């Protein structure tokens, strides 16, 4: 019977530890945005390609301006 009381006490301590850990994580902002990181990885390559195309277009514009001035 005394083992039962020990196990209940230990389980309460473990549960309290998990509760404290959860509250700490919420306070530190670990659960603020759980959706966009999963989606961001899908669109990462598309953003890089778009930026690369913009840079190429900008370089082409600059070179055509230099050629027309000469």
PDB file with one MODEL, atoms N, CA, C and O in Angstrom:
MODEL        1
ATOM      1  N   UNK A   1       0.817  -1.192   0.000  1.00  0.00           N
ATOM      2  CA  UNK A   1       0.000   0.000   0.000  1.00  0.00           C
ATOM      3  C   UNK A   1       0.863   1.259   0.000  1.00  0.00           C
ATOM      4  O   UNK A   1       0.515   2.254  -0.635  1.00  0.00           O
ATOM      5  N   UNK A   2       1.981   1.215   0.708  1.00  0.00           N
ATOM      6  CA  UNK A   2       2.843   2.391   0.759  1.00  0.00           C
ATOM      7  C   UNK A   2       3.495   2.656  -0.602  1.00  0.00           C
ATOM      8  O   UNK A   2       3.810   3.801  -0.927  1.00  0.00           O
ATOM      9  N   UNK A   3       3.695   1.605  -1.392  1.00  0.00           N
ATOM     10  CA  UNK A   3       4.261   1.769  -2.732  1.00  0.00           C
ATOM     11  C   UNK A   3       3.310   2.590  -3.596  1.00  0.00           C
ATOM     12  O   UNK A   3       3.751   3.389  -4.423  1.00  0.00           O
ATOM     13  N   UNK A   4       2.028   2.397  -3.407  1.00  0.00           N
ATOM     14  CA  UNK A   4       1.023   3.138  -4.163  1.00  0.00           C
ATOM     15  C   UNK A   4       1.130   4.637  -3.881  1.00  0.00           C
ATOM     16  O   UNK A   4       1.037   5.451  -4.800  1.00  0.00           O
ATOM     17  N   UNK A   5       1.323   4.998  -2.619  1.00  0.00           N
ATOM     18  CA  UNK A   5       1.460   6.407  -2.264  1.00  0.00           C
ATOM     19  C   UNK A   5       2.736   7.004  -2.863  1.00  0.00           C
ATOM     20  O   UNK A   5       2.743   8.155  -3.299  1.00  0.00           O
ATOM     21  N   UNK A   6       3.790   6.231  -2.881  1.00  0.00           N
ATOM     22  CA  UNK A   6       5.047   6.695  -3.477  1.00  0.00           C
ATOM     23  C   UNK A   6       4.866   6.919  -4.974  1.00  0.00           C
ATOM     24  O   UNK A   6       5.313   7.934  -5.508  1.00  0.00           O
ATOM     25  N   UNK A   7       4.218   5.984  -5.649  1.00  0.00           N
ATOM     26  CA  UNK A   7       4.007   6.117  -7.093  1.00  0.00           C
ATOM     27  C   UNK A   7       3.096   7.298  -7.428  1.00  0.00           C
ATOM     28  O   UNK A   7       3.320   7.994  -8.418  1.00  0.00           O
ATOM     29  N   UNK A   8       2.083   7.522  -6.614  1.00  0.00           N
ATOM     30  CA  UNK A   8       1.207   8.679  -6.834  1.00  0.00           C
ATOM     31  C   UNK A   8       2.000   9.967  -6.642  1.00  0.00           C
ATOM     32  O   UNK A   8       1.857  10.907  -7.424  1.00  0.00           O
ATOM     33  N   UNK A   9       2.828  10.016  -5.613  1.00  0.00           N
ATOM     34  CA  UNK A   9       3.658  11.206  -5.379  1.00  0.00           C
ATOM     35  C   UNK A   9       4.628  11.459  -6.519  1.00  0.00           C
ATOM     36  O   UNK A   9       4.786  12.597  -6.961  1.00  0.00           O
ATOM     37  N   UNK A  10       5.281  10.404  -7.000  1.00  0.00           N
ATOM     38  CA  UNK A  10       6.228  10.538  -8.108  1.00  0.00           C
ATOM     39  C   UNK A  10       5.505  10.977  -9.377  1.00  0.00           C
ATOM     40  O   UNK A  10       6.002  11.825 -10.119  1.00  0.00           O
ATOM     41  N   UNK A  11       4.334  10.400  -9.623  1.00  0.00           N
ATOM     42  CA  UNK A  11       3.593  10.784 -10.832  1.00  0.00           C
ATOM     43  C   UNK A  11       3.130  12.233 -10.756  1.00  0.00           C
ATOM     44  O   UNK A  11       3.091  12.918 -11.778  1.00  0.00           O
ATOM     45  N   UNK A  12       2.780  12.708  -9.575  1.00  0.00           N
ATOM     46  CA  UNK A  12       2.399  14.118  -9.414  1.00  0.00           C
ATOM     47  C   UNK A  12       3.602  15.032  -9.672  1.00  0.00           C
ATOM     48  O   UNK A  12       3.453  16.093 -10.278  1.00  0.00           O
ATOM     49  N   UNK A  13       4.781  14.627  -9.220  1.00  0.00           N
ATOM     50  CA  UNK A  13       5.982  15.420  -9.478  1.00  0.00           C
ATOM     51  C   UNK A  13       6.296  15.469 -10.975  1.00  0.00           C
ATOM     52  O   UNK A  13       6.637  16.526 -11.505  1.00  0.00           O
ATOM     53  N   UNK A  14       6.183  14.346 -11.643  1.00  0.00           N
ATOM     54  CA  UNK A  14       6.438  14.298 -13.087  1.00  0.00           C
ATOM     55  C   UNK A  14       5.421  15.157 -13.827  1.00  0.00           C
ATOM     56  O   UNK A  14       5.783  15.910 -14.731  1.00  0.00           O
ATOM     57  N   UNK A  15       4.142  15.048 -13.447  1.00  0.00           N
ATOM     58  CA  UNK A  15       3.097  15.855 -14.082  1.00  0.00           C
ATOM     59  C   UNK A  15       3.347  17.340 -13.846  1.00  0.00           C
ATOM     60  O   UNK A  15       3.159  18.156 -14.749  1.00  0.00           O
ATOM     61  N   UNK A  16       3.769  17.690 -12.638  1.00  0.00           N
ATOM     62  CA  UNK A  16       4.096  19.086 -12.336  1.00  0.00           C
ATOM     63  C   UNK A  16       5.268  19.576 -13.173  1.00  0.00           C
ATOM     64  O   UNK A  16       5.278  20.721 -13.626  1.00  0.00           O
ATOM     65  N   UNK A  17       6.247  18.716 -13.378  1.00  0.00           N
ATOM     66  CA  UNK A  17       7.391  19.082 -14.222  1.00  0.00           C
ATOM     67  C   UNK A  17       6.975  19.343 -15.657  1.00  0.00           C
ATOM     68  O   UNK A  17       7.434  20.299 -16.284  1.00  0.00           O
ATOM     69  N   UNK A  18       6.101  18.487 -16.174  1.00  0.00           N
ATOM     70  CA  UNK A  18       5.603  18.704 -17.533  1.00  0.00           C
ATOM     71  C   UNK A  18       4.781  19.987 -17.623  1.00  0.00           C
ATOM     72  O   UNK A  18       4.875  20.715 -18.612  1.00  0.00           O
ATOM     73  N   UNK A  19       3.979  20.266 -16.602  1.00  0.00           N
ATOM     74  CA  UNK A  19       3.183  21.492 -16.596  1.00  0.00           C
ATOM     75  C   UNK A  19       4.086  22.719 -16.573  1.00  0.00           C
ATOM     76  O   UNK A  19       3.850  23.679 -17.308  1.00  0.00           O
ATOM     77  N   UNK A  20       5.105  22.694 -15.745  1.00  0.00           N
ATOM     78  CA  UNK A  20       6.045  23.817 -15.680  1.00  0.00           C
ATOM     79  C   UNK A  20       6.773  23.980 -17.013  1.00  0.00           C
ATOM     80  O   UNK A  20       6.956  25.100 -17.490  1.00  0.00           O
ATOM     81  N   UNK A  21       7.183  22.874 -17.607  1.00  0.00           N
ATOM     82  CA  UNK A  21       7.846  22.942 -18.915  1.00  0.00           C
ATOM     83  C   UNK A  21       6.936  23.506 -19.988  1.00  0.00           C
ATOM     84  O   UNK A  21       7.376  24.301 -20.820  1.00  0.00           O
ATOM     85  N   UNK A  22       5.680  23.108 -19.980  1.00  0.00           N
ATOM     86  CA  UNK A  22       4.719  23.622 -20.955  1.00  0.00           C
ATOM     87  C   UNK A  22       4.491  25.114 -20.761  1.00  0.00           C
ATOM     88  O   UNK A  22       4.500  25.874 -21.730  1.00  0.00           O
ATOM     89  N   UNK A  23       4.287  25.535 -19.525  1.00  0.00           N
ATOM     90  CA  UNK A  23       4.065  26.961 -19.262  1.00  0.00           C
ATOM     91  C   UNK A  23       5.292  27.784 -19.641  1.00  0.00           C
ATOM     92  O   UNK A  23       5.152  28.893 -20.157  1.00  0.00           O
ATOM     93  N   UNK A  24       6.476  27.265 -19.396  1.00  0.00           N
ATOM     94  CA  UNK A  24       7.701  27.965 -19.781  1.00  0.00           C
ATOM     95  C   UNK A  24       7.772  28.119 -21.302  1.00  0.00           C
ATOM     96  O   UNK A  24       8.132  29.181 -21.808  1.00  0.00           O
ATOM     97  N   UNK A  25       7.425  27.047 -22.027  1.00  0.00           N
ATOM     98  CA  UNK A  25       7.473  27.093 -23.488  1.00  0.00           C
ATOM     99  C   UNK A  25       6.465  28.090 -24.040  1.00  0.00           C
ATOM    100  O   UNK A  25       6.765  28.806 -24.996  1.00  0.00           O
ATOM    101  N   UNK A  26       5.288  28.146 -23.458  1.00  0.00           N
ATOM    102  CA  UNK A  26       4.275  29.109 -23.906  1.00  0.00           C
ATOM    103  C   UNK A  26       4.755  30.528 -23.624  1.00  0.00           C
ATOM    104  O   UNK A  26       4.587  31.417 -24.458  1.00  0.00           O
ATOM    105  N   UNK A  27       5.343  30.742 -22.468  1.00  0.00           N
ATOM    106  CA  UNK A  27       5.834  32.075 -22.096  1.00  0.00           C
ATOM    107  C   UNK A  27       6.963  32.528 -23.026  1.00  0.00           C
ATOM    108  O   UNK A  27       7.055  33.712 -23.352  1.00  0.00           O
ATOM    109  N   UNK A  28       7.812  31.607 -23.452  1.00  0.00           N
ATOM    110  CA  UNK A  28       8.938  31.941 -24.325  1.00  0.00           C
ATOM    111  C   UNK A  28       8.542  32.029 -25.797  1.00  0.00           C
ATOM    112  O   UNK A  28       9.378  32.366 -26.636  1.00  0.00           O
ATOM    113  N   UNK A  29       7.279  31.731 -26.128  1.00  0.00           N
ATOM    114  CA  UNK A  29       6.821  31.892 -27.503  1.00  0.00           C
ATOM    115  C   UNK A  29       7.048  30.697 -28.404  1.00  0.00           C
ATOM    116  O   UNK A  29       7.073  30.843 -29.626  1.00  0.00           O
ATOM    117  N   UNK A  30       7.214  29.532 -27.833  1.00  0.00           N
ATOM    118  CA  UNK A  30       7.463  28.343 -28.641  1.00  0.00           C
ATOM    119  C   UNK A  30       6.253  27.936 -29.464  1.00  0.00           C
ATOM    120  O   UNK A  30       6.397  27.252 -30.477  1.00  0.00           O
ATOM    121  N   UNK A  31       5.071  28.345 -29.045  1.00  0.00           N
ATOM    122  CA  UNK A  31       3.849  27.936 -29.729  1.00  0.00           C
ATOM    123  C   UNK A  31       3.175  29.100 -30.448  1.00  0.00           C
ATOM    124  O   UNK A  31       1.995  29.004 -30.785  1.00  0.00           O
ATOM    125  N   UNK A  32       3.885  30.183 -30.689  1.00  0.00           N
ATOM    126  CA  UNK A  32       3.272  31.354 -31.311  1.00  0.00           C
ATOM    127  C   UNK A  32       2.804  31.082 -32.730  1.00  0.00           C
ATOM    128  O   UNK A  32       1.658  31.378 -33.069  1.00  0.00           O
ATOM    129  N   UNK A  33       3.664  30.527 -33.556  1.00  0.00           N
ATOM    130  CA  UNK A  33       3.316  30.323 -34.961  1.00  0.00           C
ATOM    131  C   UNK A  33       3.715  28.912 -35.366  1.00  0.00           C
ATOM    132  O   UNK A  33       4.881  28.636 -35.647  1.00  0.00           O
ATOM    133  N   UNK A  34       2.744  28.041 -35.391  1.00  0.00           N
ATOM    134  CA  UNK A  34       3.068  26.657 -35.720  1.00  0.00           C
ATOM    135  C   UNK A  34       2.725  26.298 -37.157  1.00  0.00           C
ATOM    136  O   UNK A  34       3.035  25.193 -37.601  1.00  0.00           O
ATOM    137  N   UNK A  35       2.092  27.205 -37.894  1.00  0.00           N
ATOM    138  CA  UNK A  35       1.664  26.870 -39.254  1.00  0.00           C
ATOM    139  C   UNK A  35       2.670  27.316 -40.311  1.00  0.00           C
ATOM    140  O   UNK A  35       3.028  26.530 -41.188  1.00  0.00           O
ATOM    141  N   UNK A  36       3.124  28.545 -40.243  1.00  0.00           N
ATOM    142  CA  UNK A  36       3.946  29.072 -41.338  1.00  0.00           C
ATOM    143  C   UNK A  36       5.309  28.390 -41.498  1.00  0.00           C
ATOM    144  O   UNK A  36       5.770  28.293 -42.635  1.00  0.00           O
ATOM    145  N   UNK A  37       5.988  27.912 -40.451  1.00  0.00           N
ATOM    146  CA  UNK A  37       7.247  27.208 -40.722  1.00  0.00           C
ATOM    147  C   UNK A  37       7.069  25.976 -41.600  1.00  0.00           C
ATOM    148  O   UNK A  37       7.946  25.650 -42.400  1.00  0.00           O
ATOM    149  N   UNK A  38       5.946  25.298 -41.455  1.00  0.00           N
ATOM    150  CA  UNK A  38       5.694  24.115 -42.288  1.00  0.00           C
ATOM    151  C   UNK A  38       5.434  24.502 -43.733  1.00  0.00           C
ATOM    152  O   UNK A  38       5.776  23.751 -44.646  1.00  0.00           O
ATOM    153  N   UNK A  39       4.839  25.656 -43.950  1.00  0.00           N
ATOM    154  CA  UNK A  39       4.519  26.098 -45.305  1.00  0.00           C
ATOM    155  C   UNK A  39       5.710  26.828 -45.920  1.00  0.00           C
ATOM    156  O   UNK A  39       5.928  26.759 -47.130  1.00  0.00           O
ATOM    157  N   UNK A  40       6.475  27.519 -45.093  1.00  0.00           N
ATOM    158  CA  UNK A  40       7.602  28.311 -45.585  1.00  0.00           C
ATOM    159  C   UNK A  40       8.609  27.453 -46.334  1.00  0.00           C
ATOM    160  O   UNK A  40       9.181  27.894 -47.331  1.00  0.00           O
ATOM    161  N   UNK A  41       8.828  26.243 -45.867  1.00  0.00           N
ATOM    162  CA  UNK A  41       9.807  25.374 -46.515  1.00  0.00           C
ATOM    163  C   UNK A  41       9.364  25.000 -47.924  1.00  0.00           C
ATOM    164  O   UNK A  41      10.203  24.728 -48.783  1.00  0.00           O
ATOM    165  N   UNK A  42       8.054  24.983 -48.172  1.00  0.00           N
ATOM    166  CA  UNK A  42       7.553  24.640 -49.499  1.00  0.00           C
ATOM    167  C   UNK A  42       7.791  25.762 -50.503  1.00  0.00           C
ATOM    168  O   UNK A  42       7.995  25.500 -51.688  1.00  0.00           O
ATOM    169  N   UNK A  43       7.767  27.006 -50.039  1.00  0.00           N
ATOM    170  CA  UNK A  43       7.879  28.145 -50.934  1.00  0.00           C
ATOM    171  C   UNK A  43       9.261  28.786 -50.924  1.00  0.00           C
ATOM    172  O   UNK A  43       9.474  29.789 -51.605  1.00  0.00           O
ATOM    173  N   UNK A  44      10.191  28.237 -50.176  1.00  0.00           N
ATOM    174  CA  UNK A  44      11.538  28.790 -50.085  1.00  0.00           C
ATOM    175  C   UNK A  44      12.226  28.843 -51.445  1.00  0.00           C
ATOM    176  O   UNK A  44      12.807  29.868 -51.801  1.00  0.00           O
ATOM    177  N   UNK A  45      12.170  27.764 -52.202  1.00  0.00           N
ATOM    178  CA  UNK A  45      12.841  27.716 -53.498  1.00  0.00           C
ATOM    179  C   UNK A  45      12.223  28.689 -54.483  1.00  0.00           C
ATOM    180  O   UNK A  45      12.939  29.300 -55.276  1.00  0.00           O
ATOM    181  N   UNK A  46      10.911  28.846 -54.449  1.00  0.00           N
ATOM    182  CA  UNK A  46      10.239  29.754 -55.367  1.00  0.00           C
ATOM    183  C   UNK A  46      10.659  31.194 -55.109  1.00  0.00           C
ATOM    184  O   UNK A  46      10.843  31.963 -56.053  1.00  0.00           O
ATOM    185  N   UNK A  47      10.813  31.565 -53.853  1.00  0.00           N
ATOM    186  CA  UNK A  47      11.243  32.921 -53.524  1.00  0.00           C
ATOM    187  C   UNK A  47      12.669  33.167 -54.011  1.00  0.00           C
ATOM    188  O   UNK A  47      12.969  34.241 -54.533  1.00  0.00           O
ATOM    189  N   UNK A  48      13.536  32.197 -53.846  1.00  0.00           N
ATOM    190  CA  UNK A  48      14.920  32.356 -54.284  1.00  0.00           C
ATOM    191  C   UNK A  48      14.991  32.486 -55.799  1.00  0.00           C
ATOM    192  O   UNK A  48      15.769  33.286 -56.318  1.00  0.00           O
ATOM    193  N   UNK A  49      14.181  31.701 -56.513  1.00  0.00           N
ATOM    194  CA  UNK A  49      14.165  31.788 -57.971  1.00  0.00           C
ATOM    195  C   UNK A  49      13.639  33.140 -58.424  1.00  0.00           C
ATOM    196  O   UNK A  49      14.160  33.720 -59.377  1.00  0.00           O
ATOM    197  N   UNK A  50      12.615  33.648 -57.756  1.00  0.00           N
ATOM    198  CA  UNK A  50      12.055  34.949 -58.108  1.00  0.00           C
ATOM    199  C   UNK A  50      13.088  36.052 -57.872  1.00  0.00           C
ATOM    200  O   UNK A  50      13.220  36.960 -58.693  1.00  0.00           O
ATOM    201  N   UNK A  51      13.811  35.981 -56.771  1.00  0.00           N
ATOM    202  CA  UNK A  51      14.842  36.979 -56.493  1.00  0.00           C
ATOM    203  C   UNK A  51      15.960  36.896 -57.526  1.00  0.00           C
ATOM    204  O   UNK A  51      16.494  37.922 -57.947  1.00  0.00           O
ATOM    205  N   UNK A  52      16.313  35.697 -57.931  1.00  0.00           N
ATOM    206  CA  UNK A  52      17.367  35.518 -58.930  1.00  0.00           C
ATOM    207  C   UNK A  52      16.935  36.122 -60.263  1.00  0.00           C
ATOM    208  O   UNK A  52      17.734  36.779 -60.930  1.00  0.00           O
ATOM    209  N   UNK A  53      15.676  35.904 -60.660  1.00  0.00           N
ATOM    210  CA  UNK A  53      15.171  36.463 -61.911  1.00  0.00           C
ATOM    211  C   UNK A  53      15.141  37.985 -61.861  1.00  0.00           C
ATOM    212  O   UNK A  53      15.472  38.647 -62.845  1.00  0.00           O
ATOM    213  N   UNK A  54      14.746  38.544 -60.715  1.00  0.00           N
ATOM    214  CA  UNK A  54      14.730  39.994 -60.566  1.00  0.00           C
ATOM    215  C   UNK A  54      16.137  40.567 -60.711  1.00  0.00           C
ATOM    216  O   UNK A  54      16.322  41.593 -61.365  1.00  0.00           O
ATOM    217  N   UNK A  55      17.120  39.920 -60.114  1.00  0.00           N
ATOM    218  CA  UNK A  55      18.497  40.391 -60.225  1.00  0.00           C
ATOM    219  C   UNK A  55      18.984  40.326 -61.667  1.00  0.00           C
ATOM    220  O   UNK A  55      19.662  41.237 -62.143  1.00  0.00           O
ATOM    221  N   UNK A  56      18.635  39.242 -62.361  1.00  0.00           N
ATOM    222  CA  UNK A  56      19.037  39.112 -63.764  1.00  0.00           C
ATOM    223  C   UNK A  56      18.403  40.203 -64.613  1.00  0.00           C
ATOM    224  O   UNK A  56      19.066  40.773 -65.480  1.00  0.00           O
ATOM    225  N   UNK A  57      17.134  40.503 -64.378  1.00  0.00           N
ATOM    226  CA  UNK A  57      16.458  41.556 -65.126  1.00  0.00           C
ATOM    227  C   UNK A  57      17.074  42.910 -64.824  1.00  0.00           C
ATOM    228  O   UNK A  57      17.223  43.743 -65.718  1.00  0.00           O
ATOM    229  N   UNK A  58      17.430  43.129 -63.580  1.00  0.00           N
ATOM    230  CA  UNK A  58      18.049  44.390 -63.195  1.00  0.00           C
ATOM    231  C   UNK A  58      19.411  44.547 -63.875  1.00  0.00           C
ATOM    232  O   UNK A  58      19.753  45.639 -64.329  1.00  0.00           O
ATOM    233  N   UNK A  59      20.173  43.484 -63.948  1.00  0.00           N
ATOM    234  CA  UNK A  59      21.479  43.525 -64.608  1.00  0.00           C
ATOM    235  C   UNK A  59      21.301  43.795 -66.095  1.00  0.00           C
ATOM    236  O   UNK A  59      22.063  44.567 -66.677  1.00  0.00           O
ATOM    237  N   UNK A  60      20.306  43.171 -66.716  1.00  0.00           N
ATOM    238  CA  UNK A  60      20.044  43.397 -68.138  1.00  0.00           C
ATOM    239  C   UNK A  60      19.664  44.847 -68.396  1.00  0.00           C
ATOM    240  O   UNK A  60      20.114  45.439 -69.377  1.00  0.00           O
ATOM    241  N   UNK A  61      18.843  45.422 -67.528  1.00  0.00           N
ATOM    242  CA  UNK A  61      18.448  46.821 -67.684  1.00  0.00           C
ATOM    243  C   UNK A  61      19.665  47.737 -67.575  1.00  0.00           C
ATOM    244  O   UNK A  61      19.820  48.675 -68.358  1.00  0.00           O
ATOM    245  N   UNK A  62      20.522  47.458 -66.600  1.00  0.00           N
ATOM    246  CA  UNK A  62      21.709  48.288 -66.410  1.00  0.00           C
ATOM    247  C   UNK A  62      22.649  48.193 -67.606  1.00  0.00           C
ATOM    248  O   UNK A  62      23.217  49.199 -68.032  1.00  0.00           O
ATOM    249  N   UNK A  63      22.814  47.000 -68.145  1.00  0.00           N
ATOM    250  CA  UNK A  63      23.717  46.846 -69.288  1.00  0.00           C
ATOM    251  C   UNK A  63      23.135  47.488 -70.541  1.00  0.00           C
ATOM    252  O   UNK A  63      23.880  48.039 -71.351  1.00  0.00           O
ATOM    253  N   UNK A  64      21.816  47.429 -70.715  1.00  0.00           N
ATOM    254  CA  UNK A  64      21.218  48.074 -71.898  1.00  0.00           C
ATOM    255  C   UNK A  64      21.305  49.585 -71.773  1.00  0.00           C
ATOM    256  O   UNK A  64      21.495  50.268 -72.780  1.00  0.00           O
ATOM    257  N   UNK A  65      21.173  50.127 -70.572  1.00  0.00           N
ATOM    258  CA  UNK A  65      21.311  51.568 -70.375  1.00  0.00           C
ATOM    259  C   UNK A  65      22.742  52.009 -70.688  1.00  0.00           C
ATOM    260  O   UNK A  65      22.949  53.049 -71.314  1.00  0.00           O
ATOM    261  N   UNK A  66      23.721  51.226 -70.256  1.00  0.00           N
ATOM    262  CA  UNK A  66      25.118  51.563 -70.522  1.00  0.00           C
ATOM    263  C   UNK A  66      25.410  51.497 -72.017  1.00  0.00           C
ATOM    264  O   UNK A  66      26.148  52.332 -72.539  1.00  0.00           O
ATOM    265  N   UNK A  67      24.846  50.525 -72.702  1.00  0.00           N
ATOM    266  CA  UNK A  67      25.071  50.382 -74.137  1.00  0.00           C
ATOM    267  C   UNK A  67      24.428  51.522 -74.918  1.00  0.00           C
ATOM    268  O   UNK A  67      24.998  51.969 -75.913  1.00  0.00           O
ATOM    269  N   UNK A  68      23.284  51.999 -74.509  1.00  0.00           N
ATOM    270  CA  UNK A  68      22.601  53.088 -75.201  1.00  0.00           C
ATOM    271  C   UNK A  68      23.300  54.428 -74.967  1.00  0.00           C
ATOM    272  O   UNK A  68      23.261  55.299 -75.835  1.00  0.00           O
ATOM    273  N   UNK A  69      23.932  54.604 -73.816  1.00  0.00           N
ATOM    274  CA  UNK A  69      24.634  55.848 -73.521  1.00  0.00           C
ATOM    275  C   UNK A  69      25.913  55.964 -74.347  1.00  0.00           C
ATOM    276  O   UNK A  69      26.332  57.076 -74.670  1.00  0.00           O
ATOM    277  N   UNK A  70      26.525  54.870 -74.684  1.00  0.00           N
ATOM    278  CA  UNK A  70      27.800  54.890 -75.400  1.00  0.00           C
ATOM    279  C   UNK A  70      27.649  55.264 -76.835  1.00  0.00           C
ATOM    280  O   UNK A  70      28.639  55.323 -77.565  1.00  0.00           O
TER     281      UNK A  70
ENDMDL
END
